[in-house]
């Protein structure tokens, strides 16, 4: 692991206490050039994690608070007519970019916005560009979306459609802190004060180089057999409404490569796939019948146990 990457993890763990796995998974998602969905109750550190990553990685950061009255133009930007002045003979429309034009976007409480506004993120997340008024505008690089989502049973939420969920490489949950971490939070300095004084531990050029390196991590034919067996298992079993798509298979490989990079290995092993499997597939698999009573972690554990390592 590079010194910069180690420093990023170390600094993040000083702020997000007791959550090393969540920090590692978030970095894995970023190194794999994916987008992250964090689903949990309010107040468990979803927004804090996004802010810490942006500050620690030295990325241009924008937070978009999703509400029921938010419009697509509030995210993407809008053209405003400017009257002619002394230097021009005619007026013109000038485009004012929205907050989407940043390297890291926090889409806070994304499921509180209407489906029309949620869909405004689709092209940006998939193509790293936005098309407004017939003109395509590229987004900065690197480009990373972290969306937070409240549980669907809470008032005022609009469930994300499957097409939108599939744009997120991974979904994770923060969970409650353990007793020691919570004691540190209660007795320590306000996290917002600490974040305000964080210093970047990595430059964007180094992050882009690490993303390129992650894509070159070796995947053996036997490992591909293992991933295909996992995909096939989800399609043949009666536990799910439908199996994993080829895009989900590509997501598994991308995340496994990034996880291997964090472990300073140049080849992916089955344990890498198993480590990132819950985050990659939990929002892509819908249980049916009696299996709906099981939580996603239990379903993923059964999936791992059902597929033999070649």
Residue frames as qw, qx, qy, qz and C-alpha x, y, z in Angstrom:
[[0.000, 0.889, 0.458, 0.000, 0.00, 0.00, 0.00],
 [0.380, 0.559, -0.048, 0.736, 1.36, 3.43, -0.90],
 [0.279, -0.160, -0.502, 0.803, 2.21, 5.81, 1.93],
 [0.259, -0.087, -0.088, -0.958, -0.49, 8.22, 0.76],
 [0.635, -0.261, -0.573, -0.448, -3.15, 5.52, 0.78],
 [0.554, -0.253, -0.678, 0.411, -2.09, 4.40, 4.24],
 [0.104, -0.074, -0.297, 0.946, -2.28, 8.01, 5.45],
 [0.432, -0.209, -0.340, -0.809, -5.76, 8.40, 3.97],
 [0.680, -0.327, -0.643, -0.130, -7.03, 5.35, 5.87],
 [0.474, -0.186, -0.559, 0.654, -5.26, 6.34, 9.08],
 [0.056, -0.038, 0.122, -0.990, -6.64, 9.89, 9.05],
 [0.544, -0.263, -0.437, -0.666, -10.17, 8.71, 8.25],
 [0.663, -0.296, -0.680, 0.102, -10.08, 6.22, 11.14],
 [0.263, -0.079, -0.458, 0.845, -9.23, 9.05, 13.54],
 [0.331, -0.032, -0.005, -0.943, -12.56, 10.72, 12.68],
 [0.798, -0.086, -0.318, -0.505, -14.86, 7.78, 11.89],
 [0.234, -0.455, 0.790, -0.339, -14.25, 5.79, 15.04],
 [0.548, -0.027, 0.792, -0.267, -14.78, 2.03, 15.07],
 [0.748, 0.543, 0.248, -0.291, -15.64, 1.73, 11.36],
 [0.235, -0.529, 0.657, 0.483, -12.47, 0.45, 9.60],
 [0.444, 0.240, 0.832, 0.232, -14.46, -1.91, 7.37],
 [0.322, 0.837, 0.424, -0.124, -16.78, 0.83, 6.11],
 [0.030, -0.855, 0.297, 0.423, -13.82, 3.15, 5.41],
 [0.349, -0.293, 0.795, 0.401, -12.02, 0.40, 3.52],
 [0.434, 0.478, 0.754, 0.121, -15.12, -0.47, 1.47],
 [0.219, 0.919, 0.176, -0.277, -15.68, 3.20, 0.60],
 [0.112, -0.717, 0.528, 0.441, -12.09, 3.51, -0.61],
 [0.448, 0.029, 0.852, 0.271, -12.45, 0.28, -2.54],
 [0.409, 0.728, 0.546, -0.062, -15.47, 1.73, -4.32],
 [0.104, 0.926, -0.126, -0.341, -13.55, 4.89, -5.17],
 [0.270, -0.507, 0.717, 0.395, -10.48, 3.00, -6.44],
 [0.426, 0.246, 0.846, 0.207, -12.80, 0.89, -8.60],
 [0.060, 0.014, -0.326, -0.943, -14.20, 4.09, -10.15],
 [0.229, -0.497, -0.810, -0.211, -17.67, 3.33, -8.81],
 [0.277, -0.491, 0.052, -0.824, -20.30, 5.18, -6.80],
 [0.231, -0.055, -0.861, 0.450, -21.32, 4.44, -3.23],
 [0.506, -0.533, -0.308, -0.605, -24.74, 4.24, -1.57],
 [0.154, 0.086, -0.771, 0.612, -24.83, 4.43, 2.23],
 [0.539, -0.455, -0.441, -0.555, -28.15, 3.35, 3.71],
 [0.426, -0.198, -0.727, 0.500, -28.81, 3.72, 7.41],
 [0.252, -0.820, -0.496, 0.132, -30.60, 5.65, 10.11],
 [0.148, 0.874, -0.073, 0.457, -29.95, 9.39, 10.51],
 [0.397, -0.833, 0.293, -0.251, -27.10, 10.30, 12.82],
 [0.931, -0.247, 0.225, 0.147, -24.78, 7.31, 12.41],
 [0.406, -0.604, 0.421, 0.541, -22.07, 9.07, 10.38],
 [0.682, 0.485, 0.485, 0.253, -23.07, 8.76, 6.72],
 [0.269, 0.948, 0.046, 0.161, -22.48, 12.41, 5.88],
 [0.411, -0.815, 0.388, 0.126, -19.37, 12.58, 8.05],
 [0.768, -0.079, 0.542, 0.330, -17.76, 9.70, 6.13],
 [0.563, 0.686, 0.323, 0.329, -18.30, 11.50, 2.81],
 [0.017, -0.988, 0.105, -0.108, -16.88, 14.77, 4.14],
 [0.607, -0.617, 0.460, 0.200, -13.84, 13.05, 5.63],
 [0.766, 0.178, 0.492, 0.373, -13.05, 11.23, 2.39],
 [0.400, 0.852, 0.192, 0.279, -13.35, 14.43, 0.34],
 [0.203, -0.945, 0.251, -0.047, -11.06, 16.39, 2.68],
 [0.704, -0.449, 0.510, 0.206, -8.54, 13.58, 3.10],
 [0.713, 0.272, 0.511, 0.397, -8.31, 12.91, -0.64],
 [0.169, -0.430, 0.167, 0.871, -8.13, 16.60, -1.50],
 [0.184, 0.398, 0.757, 0.484, -11.14, 16.46, -3.83],
 [0.218, -0.116, -0.068, -0.967, -13.44, 19.31, -4.80],
 [0.051, -0.305, -0.919, 0.245, -16.57, 18.61, -2.78],
 [0.355, -0.180, -0.148, -0.905, -20.23, 19.58, -3.19],
 [0.118, 0.223, 0.897, -0.362, -23.14, 18.54, -1.00],
 [0.362, -0.193, -0.440, -0.799, -26.63, 18.39, -2.49],
 [0.277, 0.089, 0.755, -0.587, -29.44, 18.10, 0.04],
 [0.200, -0.214, -0.790, -0.539, -32.23, 16.17, -1.68],
 [0.291, 0.247, 0.553, -0.741, -35.74, 17.29, -0.83],
 [0.442, 0.487, 0.753, -0.029, -39.17, 16.72, -2.34],
 [0.327, 0.898, 0.186, -0.228, -39.11, 20.10, -4.13],
 [0.337, -0.548, 0.531, 0.552, -35.58, 19.75, -5.60],
 [0.711, 0.648, 0.059, -0.267, -35.53, 20.07, -9.41],
 [0.883, 0.173, 0.180, 0.397, -33.10, 18.53, -11.94],
 [0.360, 0.792, -0.043, 0.491, -31.85, 22.02, -12.84],
 [0.466, -0.836, 0.224, -0.182, -30.87, 22.52, -9.20],
 [0.846, -0.302, 0.374, 0.228, -28.39, 19.67, -9.67],
 [0.741, 0.310, 0.360, 0.475, -27.21, 20.03, -13.26],
 [0.228, -0.314, 0.107, 0.915, -27.32, 23.79, -13.77],
 [0.344, 0.767, 0.531, -0.109, -29.29, 26.22, -15.90],
 [0.394, 0.257, 0.280, 0.837, -28.80, 28.74, -18.71],
 [0.067, -0.765, -0.401, 0.499, -29.65, 32.33, -17.83],
 [0.436, 0.727, 0.299, 0.439, -30.27, 35.06, -20.38],
 [0.420, -0.485, -0.079, 0.763, -27.89, 37.98, -20.11],
 [0.308, 0.906, 0.241, -0.163, -28.85, 41.33, -21.57],
 [0.660, 0.518, 0.016, 0.544, -26.56, 43.01, -24.09],
 [0.447, -0.751, -0.068, 0.482, -23.92, 45.29, -22.66],
 [0.126, 0.887, -0.226, -0.382, -21.49, 47.83, -24.07],
 [0.202, -0.483, 0.783, 0.337, -19.23, 45.08, -25.46],
 [0.240, 0.176, 0.925, 0.234, -21.92, 43.11, -27.27],
 [0.293, 0.004, -0.300, -0.908, -24.72, 43.93, -29.65],
 [0.713, -0.217, -0.463, -0.480, -27.00, 41.10, -28.62],
 [0.607, -0.477, 0.483, -0.412, -27.89, 39.26, -25.50],
 [0.565, 0.257, -0.779, -0.083, -26.96, 35.62, -24.94],
 [0.867, -0.435, -0.083, -0.228, -27.68, 32.68, -22.70],
 [0.182, 0.599, -0.714, 0.313, -24.89, 31.80, -20.27],
 [0.819, -0.216, -0.527, -0.072, -24.73, 28.40, -18.62],
 [0.290, -0.646, 0.503, -0.496, -24.35, 28.37, -14.86],
 [0.554, 0.104, -0.826, 0.022, -23.11, 24.92, -13.79],
 [0.732, -0.555, -0.090, -0.386, -24.84, 23.19, -10.92],
 [0.484, -0.660, 0.550, -0.167, -23.22, 21.41, -7.97],
 [0.974, 0.115, 0.195, 0.014, -22.84, 18.21, -10.01],
 [0.621, 0.681, -0.230, 0.313, -19.69, 19.75, -11.53],
 [0.344, -0.752, 0.516, -0.223, -17.39, 18.68, -8.70],
 [0.354, 0.386, -0.852, -0.003, -15.05, 15.76, -8.12],
 [0.176, -0.182, -0.928, 0.272, -16.97, 14.33, -5.17],
 [0.426, -0.350, -0.230, -0.802, -20.72, 14.73, -4.78],
 [0.044, 0.122, 0.872, -0.472, -22.65, 13.98, -1.63],
 [0.424, -0.310, -0.496, -0.692, -26.27, 13.31, -2.60],
 [0.058, -0.068, 0.755, -0.649, -27.65, 13.54, 0.91],
 [0.447, 0.311, 0.673, -0.500, -30.93, 11.70, 1.59],
 [0.081, 0.161, -0.658, -0.731, -31.28, 10.90, -2.10],
 [0.118, -0.355, -0.903, -0.211, -34.54, 9.01, -1.60],
 [0.035, 0.604, 0.507, -0.614, -36.34, 12.12, -0.32],
 [0.175, 0.406, -0.317, -0.839, -36.37, 13.60, -3.83],
 [0.783, 0.380, 0.214, -0.444, -38.89, 12.71, -6.53],
 [0.822, 0.095, 0.489, 0.275, -38.02, 10.09, -9.17],
 [0.509, 0.825, 0.115, 0.216, -37.64, 12.83, -11.81],
 [0.098, -0.919, 0.365, -0.115, -34.92, 14.51, -9.79],
 [0.749, -0.377, 0.537, 0.096, -33.27, 11.21, -8.87],
 [0.818, 0.404, 0.345, 0.222, -32.98, 10.38, -12.56],
 [0.238, 0.955, -0.167, 0.050, -30.95, 13.55, -13.13],
 [0.430, -0.680, 0.589, 0.077, -28.02, 11.70, -11.59],
 [0.922, 0.143, 0.359, 0.007, -28.22, 8.73, -14.00],
 [0.694, 0.675, -0.056, 0.244, -26.20, 10.05, -16.94],
 [0.049, -0.862, 0.431, -0.262, -23.69, 11.75, -14.67],
 [0.685, -0.451, 0.559, -0.124, -23.01, 8.56, -12.71],
 [0.892, 0.201, 0.394, 0.092, -22.83, 6.29, -15.74],
 [0.668, 0.623, 0.150, 0.378, -21.17, 8.48, -18.38],
 [0.509, -0.443, -0.076, 0.734, -19.35, 11.08, -16.24],
 [0.077, 0.083, 0.313, 0.943, -21.02, 13.77, -18.31],
 [0.253, 0.568, 0.618, -0.481, -24.30, 15.65, -18.46],
 [0.180, 0.313, 0.586, 0.726, -26.34, 16.75, -21.46],
 [0.034, 0.652, 0.468, -0.596, -28.21, 20.02, -21.00],
 [0.373, 0.784, 0.069, -0.492, -30.08, 21.85, -23.76],
 [0.838, 0.546, 0.007, 0.008, -28.52, 19.63, -26.41],
 [0.317, 0.752, -0.514, 0.262, -24.94, 20.20, -25.29],
 [0.913, -0.248, -0.283, 0.157, -22.83, 17.53, -23.57],
 [0.043, -0.845, 0.393, -0.360, -20.55, 18.76, -20.83],
 [0.723, 0.072, -0.633, 0.267, -17.88, 16.52, -19.25],
 [0.620, -0.773, -0.051, -0.125, -17.59, 16.26, -15.49],
 [0.055, -0.801, 0.580, -0.135, -14.33, 16.65, -13.55],
 [0.900, 0.045, -0.424, 0.090, -12.03, 13.69, -12.98],
 [0.119, -0.174, -0.977, -0.027, -12.02, 11.83, -10.75],
 [0.483, -0.258, -0.115, -0.829, -15.79, 11.87, -10.31],
 [0.280, -0.103, -0.919, 0.256, -17.37, 10.08, -7.38],
 [0.498, -0.444, -0.161, -0.728, -20.93, 10.13, -6.02],
 [0.158, -0.087, -0.879, 0.442, -21.71, 9.17, -2.44],
 [0.464, -0.406, -0.316, -0.721, -25.45, 9.01, -1.86],
 [0.075, -0.028, 0.820, -0.567, -27.01, 8.59, 1.55],
 [0.502, -0.271, -0.573, -0.588, -30.40, 7.02, 1.96],
 [0.423, -0.241, 0.568, -0.663, -32.74, 6.72, 4.90],
 [0.196, 0.122, 0.972, -0.038, -34.58, 3.43, 5.50],
 [0.160, -0.260, -0.624, -0.719, -37.66, 3.14, 3.32],
 [0.309, -0.588, -0.745, 0.064, -40.03, 2.88, 6.27],
 [0.205, -0.410, -0.271, 0.846, -39.33, 6.49, 7.24],
 [0.305, 0.799, 0.450, -0.257, -41.82, 9.19, 6.27],
 [0.236, 0.902, -0.106, -0.346, -41.27, 11.10, 3.03],
 [0.333, -0.441, 0.727, 0.407, -39.08, 8.69, 1.10],
 [0.756, 0.509, -0.115, -0.395, -39.27, 7.65, -2.57],
 [0.838, -0.198, 0.470, 0.196, -37.70, 4.22, -3.23],
 [0.050, 0.616, -0.572, -0.539, -34.89, 4.31, -5.77],
 [0.887, 0.340, -0.043, -0.309, -35.79, 2.33, -8.91],
 [0.911, -0.143, 0.301, 0.242, -33.69, -0.71, -9.80],
 [0.649, 0.618, 0.068, 0.437, -32.05, 1.11, -12.71],
 [0.063, -0.889, 0.241, -0.384, -30.84, 3.80, -10.32],
 [0.764, -0.552, 0.329, -0.051, -29.68, 1.32, -7.68],
 [0.924, 0.175, 0.185, 0.285, -27.67, -0.55, -10.30],
 [0.388, 0.823, -0.147, 0.387, -25.61, 2.59, -10.96],
 [0.399, -0.775, 0.431, -0.234, -24.11, 2.27, -7.49],
 [0.527, 0.388, -0.752, 0.079, -21.17, -0.10, -7.41],
 [0.392, -0.098, -0.821, 0.404, -21.64, -0.76, -3.70],
 [0.470, -0.665, -0.141, -0.564, -24.11, -0.24, -0.89],
 [0.450, 0.047, -0.720, 0.526, -22.95, -0.26, 2.71],
 [0.492, -0.772, -0.314, -0.253, -24.41, 0.41, 6.14],
 [0.099, 0.649, -0.481, 0.581, -22.68, 2.28, 8.95],
 [0.702, -0.349, -0.615, 0.089, -24.43, 0.67, 11.90],
 [0.467, -0.871, 0.025, -0.149, -24.21, 1.74, 15.52],
 [0.298, 0.647, -0.621, 0.326, -20.69, 2.18, 16.94],
 [0.714, -0.224, -0.622, 0.232, -19.39, -0.23, 19.56],
 [0.496, -0.813, -0.274, 0.131, -19.17, 0.91, 23.17],
 [0.601, -0.380, 0.094, 0.697, -15.52, 2.01, 22.98],
 [0.285, 0.293, 0.401, 0.820, -15.98, 3.99, 19.76],
 [0.204, -0.783, -0.452, -0.375, -19.15, 5.64, 21.04],
 [0.561, -0.710, -0.188, 0.383, -17.38, 6.62, 24.25],
 [0.498, -0.129, 0.227, 0.827, -14.68, 8.28, 22.16],
 [0.072, 0.541, 0.475, 0.690, -17.30, 10.20, 20.21],
 [0.390, -0.815, -0.410, -0.124, -19.13, 11.35, 23.33],
 [0.585, -0.695, -0.039, 0.416, -16.01, 12.46, 25.18],
 [0.581, 0.002, 0.310, 0.753, -14.05, 13.84, 22.20],
 [0.035, 0.388, -0.101, -0.915, -14.05, 16.99, 20.13],
 [0.630, 0.565, 0.291, -0.446, -16.94, 17.71, 17.77],
 [0.713, 0.141, 0.559, 0.400, -16.26, 15.88, 14.50],
 [0.391, 0.861, 0.264, 0.191, -17.14, 18.99, 12.48],
 [0.199, -0.936, 0.265, 0.121, -14.36, 20.94, 14.14],
 [0.633, -0.346, 0.605, 0.337, -11.84, 18.22, 13.34],
 [0.642, 0.487, 0.519, 0.286, -12.96, 17.96, 9.70],
 [0.184, 0.980, 0.070, -0.008, -12.50, 21.71, 9.25],
 [0.199, -0.839, 0.488, 0.133, -8.77, 21.31, 9.99],
 [0.881, 0.022, 0.441, 0.169, -8.08, 18.14, 8.00],
 [0.058, 0.698, -0.501, -0.508, -5.25, 18.26, 5.49],
 [0.866, 0.393, -0.172, -0.256, -5.29, 16.32, 2.19],
 [0.646, -0.447, 0.605, 0.128, -3.17, 13.16, 2.27],
 [0.579, 0.150, 0.686, 0.414, -3.25, 12.53, -1.47],
 [0.173, 0.431, -0.247, -0.851, -3.37, 14.51, -4.70],
 [0.766, 0.398, 0.227, -0.451, -5.97, 13.82, -7.37],
 [0.523, 0.605, -0.561, -0.212, -3.26, 12.79, -9.85],
 [0.031, -0.316, 0.927, -0.199, -2.11, 10.04, -7.49],
 [0.599, 0.179, 0.601, -0.497, -5.69, 8.90, -7.00],
 [0.723, 0.545, -0.137, -0.402, -6.15, 8.64, -10.77],
 [0.322, 0.530, -0.784, -0.028, -2.92, 6.61, -11.00],
 [0.290, -0.127, 0.877, -0.360, -4.16, 4.23, -8.30],
 [0.715, 0.359, 0.313, -0.511, -7.46, 3.80, -10.13],
 [0.625, 0.584, -0.450, -0.255, -5.54, 2.89, -13.28],
 [0.063, 0.415, -0.891, 0.173, -3.37, 0.47, -11.30],
 [0.554, 0.027, 0.677, -0.484, -6.43, -1.23, -9.82],
 [0.777, 0.452, 0.000, -0.439, -7.77, -1.98, -13.29],
 [0.532, 0.563, -0.630, -0.058, -4.56, -3.87, -14.11],
 [0.472, -0.372, 0.735, -0.315, -4.68, -6.23, -11.10],
 [0.281, 0.194, -0.878, -0.337, -4.48, -9.79, -12.48],
 [0.753, -0.009, 0.347, -0.558, -7.57, -12.03, -12.50],
 [0.148, -0.247, 0.934, 0.212, -6.91, -15.70, -13.23],
 [0.486, -0.070, -0.652, -0.577, -9.22, -17.94, -15.28],
 [0.384, -0.275, -0.852, 0.224, -10.01, -19.90, -12.10],
 [0.005, -0.314, -0.426, 0.848, -11.12, -16.69, -10.37],
 [0.381, 0.109, -0.329, -0.857, -13.34, -15.88, -13.35],
 [0.459, -0.175, -0.848, -0.200, -14.86, -19.35, -12.98],
 [0.222, -0.320, -0.718, 0.577, -15.61, -18.54, -9.34],
 [0.189, 0.270, 0.109, -0.938, -17.31, -15.23, -10.19],
 [0.458, 0.026, -0.589, -0.665, -19.35, -16.90, -12.95],
 [0.381, -0.233, -0.890, 0.093, -20.42, -19.63, -10.52],
 [0.021, -0.341, -0.526, 0.779, -21.69, -16.97, -8.11],
 [0.343, 0.210, -0.206, -0.892, -23.64, -15.26, -10.89],
 [0.463, -0.043, -0.787, -0.404, -25.10, -18.57, -12.03],
 [0.221, -0.251, -0.852, 0.403, -26.12, -19.54, -8.51],
 [0.171, 0.331, 0.333, -0.866, -28.21, -16.36, -8.12],
 [0.449, 0.204, -0.408, -0.768, -29.95, -17.08, -11.43],
 [0.485, -0.031, -0.850, -0.206, -30.78, -20.71, -10.69],
 [0.130, -0.189, -0.805, 0.547, -31.90, -20.48, -7.07],
 [0.187, -0.666, -0.627, -0.360, -35.49, -19.71, -6.10],
 [0.402, -0.510, -0.422, 0.633, -34.40, -17.30, -3.38],
 [0.090, -0.413, 0.074, 0.903, -34.38, -14.18, -5.59],
 [0.548, 0.660, 0.288, -0.425, -36.77, -12.53, -8.01],
 [0.736, 0.662, -0.114, 0.084, -33.96, -12.44, -10.58],
 [0.853, -0.204, 0.010, 0.481, -30.28, -13.21, -10.68],
 [0.278, -0.714, 0.181, 0.617, -27.26, -10.97, -10.98],
 [0.619, 0.778, 0.053, -0.092, -26.65, -9.31, -14.35],
 [0.793, 0.287, -0.035, 0.536, -23.37, -9.26, -16.33],
 [0.068, 0.789, -0.149, 0.592, -22.92, -5.67, -15.10],
 [0.696, -0.660, 0.179, -0.217, -23.00, -7.00, -11.54],
 [0.947, -0.030, 0.065, 0.313, -20.27, -9.47, -12.51],
 [0.496, 0.584, -0.082, 0.637, -18.12, -6.64, -13.82],
 [0.318, -0.802, 0.148, -0.483, -18.76, -4.73, -10.60],
 [0.902, -0.421, 0.088, 0.036, -17.61, -7.73, -8.57],
 [0.829, 0.202, 0.014, 0.521, -14.35, -7.91, -10.50],
 [0.204, 0.737, -0.078, 0.640, -13.70, -4.17, -10.30],
 [0.529, -0.748, 0.161, -0.369, -14.28, -4.07, -6.55],
 [0.950, -0.251, 0.077, 0.167, -12.25, -7.25, -5.96],
 [0.671, 0.440, -0.068, 0.593, -9.30, -5.75, -7.87],
 [0.060, -0.770, 0.161, -0.615, -9.45, -2.59, -5.75],
 [0.782, -0.581, 0.119, -0.190, -9.66, -4.64, -2.54],
 [0.925, 0.031, 0.001, 0.378, -6.59, -6.61, -3.64],
 [0.387, 0.650, -0.121, 0.643, -4.77, -3.33, -4.26],
 [0.419, -0.767, 0.174, -0.453, -5.48, -2.24, -0.69],
 [0.899, -0.382, 0.212, 0.021, -3.93, -5.53, 0.45],
 [0.043, -0.767, 0.571, 0.288, -0.86, -4.85, -1.71],
 [0.646, 0.018, 0.746, 0.162, -1.43, -7.82, -4.00],
 [0.174, 0.416, -0.492, -0.745, -1.13, -7.91, -7.78],
 [0.323, -0.090, -0.856, -0.393, -3.67, -10.71, -8.24],
 [0.619, -0.283, 0.081, -0.728, -7.23, -11.24, -7.04],
 [0.124, 0.056, -0.976, 0.170, -7.97, -14.20, -4.76],
 [0.352, -0.491, -0.736, -0.304, -11.40, -15.67, -3.84],
 [0.360, -0.523, -0.538, 0.555, -11.24, -14.01, -0.41],
 [0.050, -0.150, 0.097, 0.983, -11.25, -10.62, -2.15],
 [0.324, -0.274, -0.620, -0.660, -14.50, -11.50, -3.91],
 [0.471, -0.503, -0.718, 0.098, -16.04, -12.71, -0.66],
 [0.299, -0.337, -0.347, 0.822, -14.99, -9.53, 1.18],
 [0.130, 0.177, -0.126, -0.967, -16.72, -7.17, -1.24],
 [0.124, -0.289, -0.877, -0.363, -19.63, -9.46, -2.19],
 [0.081, -0.637, -0.680, 0.353, -22.13, -8.08, 0.41],
 [0.017, -0.598, -0.040, 0.800, -21.54, -4.49, -0.66],
 [0.075, 0.213, -0.622, -0.750, -21.82, -5.24, -4.38],
 [0.240, -0.209, -0.862, -0.395, -24.84, -7.57, -4.46],
 [0.015, -0.359, -0.760, 0.542, -27.02, -6.64, -1.46],
 [0.305, 0.513, 0.172, -0.783, -28.87, -3.91, -3.38],
 [0.354, 0.316, -0.629, -0.616, -29.07, -5.97, -6.57],
 [0.288, -0.117, -0.948, -0.073, -30.73, -9.10, -5.15],
 [0.528, -0.233, 0.126, -0.807, -34.37, -9.11, -4.04],
 [0.079, -0.033, 0.977, -0.197, -35.41, -12.07, -1.92],
 [0.556, -0.172, -0.425, -0.693, -38.79, -13.73, -2.45],
 [0.765, -0.311, -0.530, -0.191, -41.22, -15.63, -0.25],
 [0.769, -0.607, -0.170, 0.112, -39.95, -16.87, 3.08],
 [0.714, 0.052, -0.066, 0.695, -36.43, -15.65, 2.31],
 [0.039, 0.753, 0.093, 0.651, -37.58, -12.03, 2.68],
 [0.657, -0.743, -0.098, -0.077, -37.40, -12.58, 6.44],
 [0.808, -0.207, 0.033, 0.551, -33.63, -13.00, 6.20],
 [0.034, -0.909, 0.114, 0.400, -31.42, -9.93, 6.13],
 [0.635, 0.728, -0.251, -0.063, -29.09, -9.28, 3.20],
 [0.068, -0.672, 0.728, -0.117, -25.97, -10.31, 5.14],
 [0.668, -0.104, 0.708, -0.203, -27.44, -13.72, 5.85],
 [0.805, 0.541, 0.185, -0.157, -28.40, -14.23, 2.21],
 [0.395, 0.794, -0.461, 0.017, -24.90, -13.32, 1.07],
 [0.340, -0.501, 0.779, -0.162, -23.32, -15.70, 3.60],
 [0.792, 0.163, 0.561, -0.177, -25.49, -18.50, 2.26],
 [0.674, 0.727, -0.092, -0.098, -24.46, -17.55, -1.28],
 [0.083, 0.742, -0.661, 0.070, -20.78, -17.76, -0.33],
 [0.528, -0.265, 0.782, -0.201, -21.31, -21.14, 1.33],
 [0.812, 0.376, 0.379, -0.235, -23.26, -22.51, -1.64],
 [0.649, 0.733, -0.204, 0.017, -20.54, -21.76, -4.23],
 [0.879, -0.298, 0.135, 0.347, -17.37, -23.81, -3.96],
 [0.028, -0.863, 0.381, 0.330, -14.00, -22.13, -4.46],
 [0.885, 0.437, -0.156, -0.015, -12.32, -23.69, -7.53]]
